[in-house]
Amino acid sequence: MATSIPRNIPPNMLKEKGGAGPLLLALVSLLAALAVLSGGFVLLRNIQTQQNATISPVISVTLAILWGVGGMVILFITAYQFVEHLPKPWSARLEPWVFVGPALLMLIWTLALPALRTFLLSLQDANSINFVGLQNYLGVFSDPGMLTVFRNNLMWMIFGTTFTVSLGLLVAVLADRSRFESIAKALIFLPMAISFVGAGVIWNFVYAAKPVDAPQIGLLNSIVVSLGGKPEAWTAFFQPWNNFFLIIIVIWLQTGYSMVLFSAAIKGIPSEMLEAARVDGATEPQVFFQIMIPYIMGTIITVSTTIIIFTLKIFDVVIVMTGGQYGTSVIATEFYRQYFTYNNNGYGSAIATILLIAVMPVMAYNLRQFAQREVF
């Protein structure tokens, strides 16, 4: 007599009682996909490093993209099939890692391992041959030039963050009550569409200086001359205040970013709360400082920490405007100069490690704020 499977048995129990054949096949497919993907990357790397390679660079790049994307798709499919054939407890535990795993591997490969390698290089000499311990770090903190670099980054953090957040909040509040809100926000946000290198080129024309007897092509010097003043090299003289002329560029670029986030947060404030405060006799400054600011404090903290991280890592604007000269160098430009220009691997790696250490506490605080509250 034929036996039938009872209807009340969960399907997962059937999967647990399945044979080892499908599981073994899925495992072999996964290992084969890993082997083929790794072998393909090694082959493409060898082709690109050959001095007399006959393959066109365009074809080489195309093959690399197709191999990378297609290989990752195949790897994901085979990994998912392998996990699906595992017993239920293991399948439930490993399934999320099939989706999260590739991203984690990318982060480890492109961020964690290079950071570890940079730290190890910072413990070696300029040629990465001899171990020197913390000598490079002692050199960084005892070099007068590096103290100027740290001062400049501190100026970027304080003034760049303060003015960007304040102006963004001010524009968001004022535009929220204007009939021309969309137009005003679009104009303020427009610089965000420009790259930092492009912004540096634009502001180079704004700050351009010519001799006194020559026509001025820089907007700022043209205004100064028309008012009876003399043209100045704004980004070269007035040290260390010439850093402010560079900070203005980032304020111009990032105010639109902070404005958009603050505007969204302000629109989330219940209108009944604001109207009740006004009915009770609260003035507009009181409504702003005692209701709006506390209500959107999470957004203010998040935007502020994001701008701080950005100013700590600032590079593009400084390298385009001054190349780090005239007392405007920051940590990122000094790292670039030491590592790539002077070939001082140990010293440059120590500067890069210090920059990473400086960013990590702010980033950790930012992530904790995201976890604790809804900030937008």
VENKANOR-V831852 format. One record per residue. N is the residue number from 1. RES is the residue in one small letter. PHI is phi in whole degrees, 0 to 359 (NA if undefined). NEAR is the number of other ideal C-beta (glycine too) atoms within 10 Angstrom. D_FIRST is the distance of its C-alpha to the first C-alpha in Angstrom with 1 decimal. Layout:
N_RES_PHI_NEAR_D_FIRST, N_RES_PHI_NEAR_D_FIRST
//
This chain:
1_m_NA_3_0.0, 2_a_286_3_3.8, 3_t_259_5_6.4, 4_s_248_6_9.7, 5_i_281_8_13.1, 6_p_303_6_15.1, 7_r_287_5_18.1, 8_n_272_5_20.6, 9_i_277_10_20.4, 10_p_297_9_23.7, 11_p_299_8_23.6, 12_n_296_13_26.0, 13_m_291_11_23.6, 14_l_293_10_21.4, 15_k_293_15_24.6, 16_e_292_14_25.4, 17_k_267_9_22.1, 18_g_292_11_22.7, 19_g_287_8_23.8, 20_a_275_9_27.5, 21_g_299_9_27.8, 22_p_299_14_28.8, 23_l_295_16_31.0, 24_l_296_12_32.7, 25_l_297_13_33.3, 26_a_295_19_34.8, 27_l_295_16_37.0, 28_v_297_12_38.3, 29_s_296_16_39.0, 30_l_295_19_40.9, 31_l_296_12_43.0, 32_a_295_12_43.7, 33_a_296_20_44.9, 34_l_298_15_47.2, 35_a_295_10_48.5, 36_v_294_14_49.2, 37_l_295_17_50.8, 38_s_295_11_53.0, 39_g_298_10_54.0, 40_g_295_17_54.9, 41_f_295_14_57.2, 42_v_296_10_58.9, 43_l_296_12_59.5, 44_l_295_17_60.9, 45_r_295_11_63.1, 46_n_295_10_64.4, 47_i_296_15_65.2, 48_q_288_13_67.2, 49_t_272_8_69.1, 50_q_290_10_70.3, 51_q_290_4_73.9, 52_n_252_4_73.8, 53_a_292_12_70.6, 54_t_269_6_70.5, 55_i_281_12_67.8, 56_s_291_9_69.2, 57_p_301_9_69.0, 58_v_295_8_67.5, 59_i_295_10_64.7, 60_s_297_14_64.2, 61_v_294_12_63.9, 62_t_298_11_61.5, 63_l_297_15_59.3, 64_a_296_16_59.4, 65_i_293_10_58.4, 66_l_297_11_55.5, 67_w_293_16_54.3, 68_g_293_14_54.6, 69_v_292_10_52.9, 70_g_296_12_50.2, 71_g_295_17_49.5, 72_m_293_14_49.2, 73_v_295_11_46.7, 74_i_297_17_44.6, 75_l_297_18_44.9, 76_f_295_15_43.8, 77_i_297_14_40.7, 78_t_293_19_39.6, 79_a_294_21_40.3, 80_y_294_16_38.4, 81_q_296_17_35.3, 82_f_296_23_35.6, 83_v_294_19_35.9, 84_e_296_15_32.9, 85_h_271_20_30.6, 86_l_282_18_31.9, 87_p_303_14_30.1, 88_k_306_13_30.9, 89_p_301_10_34.0, 90_w_291_12_35.6, 91_s_296_16_34.9, 92_a_295_12_36.5, 93_r_282_11_39.5, 94_l_268_16_40.2, 95_e_303_14_39.5, 96_p_300_10_43.0, 97_w_288_12_44.7, 98_v_295_17_43.3, 99_f_275_11_45.5, 100_v_276_10_48.4, 101_g_306_14_48.4, 102_p_302_14_50.2, 103_a_294_9_52.9, 104_l_295_11_53.4, 105_l_297_10_53.6, 106_m_297_11_56.2, 107_l_296_11_58.2, 108_i_295_12_58.2, 109_w_288_10_59.1, 110_t_262_10_61.8, 111_l_239_11_63.2, 112_a_294_11_62.4, 113_l_294_11_62.9, 114_p_299_12_66.1, 115_a_296_13_67.5, 116_l_296_11_66.9, 117_r_295_11_68.5, 118_t_297_20_71.4, 119_f_297_15_71.9, 120_l_295_13_71.9, 121_l_294_20_74.5, 122_s_291_25_76.6, 123_l_267_19_77.1, 124_q_242_19_78.6, 125_d_281_16_81.9, 126_a_298_16_82.7, 127_n_264_10_81.3, 128_s_58_14_78.1, 129_i_245_10_79.1, 130_n_258_10_80.5, 131_f_279_11_79.1, 132_v_239_18_81.6, 133_g_67_10_79.6, 134_l_269_11_80.7, 135_q_299_16_83.9, 136_n_296_25_82.8, 137_y_292_18_82.0, 138_l_297_12_85.4, 139_g_295_16_87.0, 140_v_298_23_85.3, 141_f_277_11_86.5, 142_s_253_9_90.0, 143_d_279_13_90.7, 144_p_301_7_93.0, 145_g_296_10_91.4, 146_m_289_20_88.0, 147_l_296_12_89.4, 148_t_295_17_90.6, 149_v_297_23_87.1, 150_f_296_16_85.6, 151_r_299_14_88.3, 152_n_296_24_87.4, 153_n_297_23_83.7, 154_l_295_12_84.7, 155_m_296_19_86.8, 156_w_300_26_83.8, 157_m_296_20_81.6, 158_i_288_13_84.1, 159_f_282_17_85.8, 160_g_297_25_83.0, 161_t_292_24_80.5, 162_t_299_13_82.9, 163_f_288_19_84.3, 164_t_295_27_80.9, 165_v_292_23_79.3, 166_s_295_13_82.4, 167_l_294_18_83.0, 168_g_298_25_79.4, 169_l_292_25_79.3, 170_l_297_13_82.7, 171_v_296_23_81.7, 172_a_298_26_78.4, 173_v_291_16_80.2, 174_l_290_11_83.0, 175_a_291_20_80.9, 176_d_295_14_78.5, 177_r_249_9_81.3, 178_s_254_12_82.8, 179_r_288_7_82.5, 180_f_256_10_82.2, 181_e_303_14_79.4, 182_s_296_10_77.3, 183_i_294_11_80.2, 184_a_298_16_81.5, 185_k_293_19_78.1, 186_a_296_11_77.6, 187_l_292_13_81.0, 188_i_291_22_80.4, 189_f_280_16_77.0, 190_l_306_10_78.2, 191_p_301_18_79.2, 192_m_297_14_75.6, 193_a_281_9_75.0, 194_i_263_14_77.5, 195_s_290_10_76.6, 196_f_292_17_78.6, 197_v_294_12_80.2, 198_g_299_14_81.2, 199_a_297_19_82.6, 200_g_298_19_84.6, 201_v_296_13_86.1, 202_i_300_15_87.0, 203_w_285_24_88.7, 204_n_298_15_90.5, 205_f_290_11_92.4, 206_v_296_16_92.9, 207_y_266_22_94.5, 208_a_303_18_96.3, 209_a_233_20_99.9, 210_k_239_15_102.8, 211_p_305_8_106.4, 212_v_302_9_108.7, 213_d_273_5_110.5, 214_a_255_9_107.4, 215_p_297_8_105.3, 216_q_271_18_102.4, 217_i_261_12_98.9, 218_g_280_21_97.1, 219_l_299_14_96.5, 220_l_295_18_97.5, 221_n_290_21_100.7, 222_s_296_16_101.6, 223_i_293_11_101.5, 224_v_297_17_103.5, 225_v_295_16_106.2, 226_s_295_9_106.5, 227_l_268_7_107.3, 228_g_95_6_109.9, 229_g_269_10_108.0, 230_k_250_9_107.4, 231_p_293_18_104.1, 232_e_229_16_102.1, 233_a_274_15_99.4, 234_w_296_23_97.1, 235_t_270_23_94.3, 236_a_251_16_96.7, 237_f_268_11_99.4, 238_f_58_15_99.4, 239_q_293_12_97.1, 240_p_271_13_94.9, 241_w_290_11_95.0, 242_n_296_20_94.1, 243_n_297_25_90.5, 244_f_297_17_90.6, 245_f_292_19_91.0, 246_l_278_25_87.7, 247_i_296_22_86.0, 248_i_303_18_87.0, 249_i_297_25_84.9, 250_v_291_24_81.7, 251_i_300_22_82.6, 252_w_298_19_83.1, 253_l_283_21_79.6, 254_q_264_24_77.6, 255_t_299_24_79.2, 256_g_298_21_76.9, 257_y_298_19_73.8, 258_s_292_26_74.8, 259_m_298_25_76.0, 260_v_297_18_72.6, 261_l_292_21_70.8, 262_f_293_25_73.5, 263_s_298_21_73.5, 264_a_296_13_69.8, 265_a_291_23_70.2, 266_i_295_19_73.2, 267_k_293_10_71.4, 268_g_276_12_68.7, 269_i_285_14_71.3, 270_p_302_10_71.0, 271_s_296_8_73.9, 272_e_297_8_74.3, 273_m_295_13_75.2, 274_l_292_17_77.9, 275_e_293_11_79.3, 276_a_297_12_79.4, 277_a_295_17_81.4, 278_r_291_14_83.8, 279_v_296_8_84.3, 280_d_284_8_85.1, 281_g_99_7_87.9, 282_a_289_15_86.4, 283_t_282_11_88.1, 284_e_297_12_86.3, 285_p_300_8_86.9, 286_q_293_13_85.5, 287_v_297_17_82.4, 288_f_293_14_81.9, 289_f_278_11_82.5, 290_q_258_13_81.0, 291_i_240_18_78.0, 292_m_295_21_77.1, 293_i_300_12_77.6, 294_p_298_10_75.6, 295_y_291_16_72.8, 296_i_255_23_72.4, 297_m_300_14_73.2, 298_g_300_17_69.8, 299_t_293_23_70.4, 300_i_299_19_73.9, 301_i_297_16_72.7, 302_t_295_20_70.0, 303_v_296_27_72.4, 304_s_297_17_75.1, 305_t_293_19_72.9, 306_t_295_20_71.6, 307_i_293_24_75.2, 308_i_298_22_76.2, 309_i_300_17_73.5, 310_f_296_19_74.7, 311_t_291_22_78.3, 312_l_296_20_77.6, 313_k_261_17_76.0, 314_i_302_23_78.6, 315_f_216_15_79.5, 316_d_303_18_79.7, 317_v_297_23_82.6, 318_v_292_27_84.7, 319_i_292_20_84.2, 320_v_282_19_85.1, 321_m_284_23_88.0, 322_t_231_22_89.8, 323_g_67_13_87.7, 324_g_83_19_88.1, 325_q_272_12_91.9, 326_y_60_17_94.7, 327_g_72_18_93.0, 328_t_248_25_89.8, 329_s_295_24_87.3, 330_v_239_27_84.1, 331_i_301_24_81.5, 332_a_294_21_79.3, 333_t_291_23_82.3, 334_e_292_26_83.8, 335_f_300_23_80.5, 336_y_299_19_80.5, 337_r_293_17_84.1, 338_q_293_23_83.7, 339_y_278_19_80.5, 340_f_262_11_80.9, 341_t_269_9_84.7, 342_y_268_11_86.0, 343_n_56_10_83.0, 344_n_265_19_83.1, 345_n_298_21_79.4, 346_g_294_24_79.7, 347_y_294_25_81.9, 348_g_297_24_80.0, 349_s_293_23_76.7, 350_a_296_29_78.2, 351_i_296_27_79.3, 352_a_297_23_75.9, 353_t_293_21_74.3, 354_i_297_19_76.8, 355_l_297_19_75.9, 356_l_297_16_72.2, 357_i_295_10_73.0, 358_a_292_17_75.2, 359_v_281_16_72.5, 360_m_301_11_69.6, 361_p_298_10_70.9, 362_v_294_16_71.5, 363_m_293_15_68.1, 364_a_297_11_66.4, 365_y_296_14_68.3, 366_n_298_19_67.4, 367_l_295_11_63.7, 368_r_294_10_64.0, 369_q_296_16_65.6, 370_f_298_13_62.7, 371_a_286_7_60.2, 372_q_274_9_62.3, 373_r_208_12_63.1, 374_e_274_9_62.8, 375_v_262_17_65.9, 376_f_237_13_65.7
//
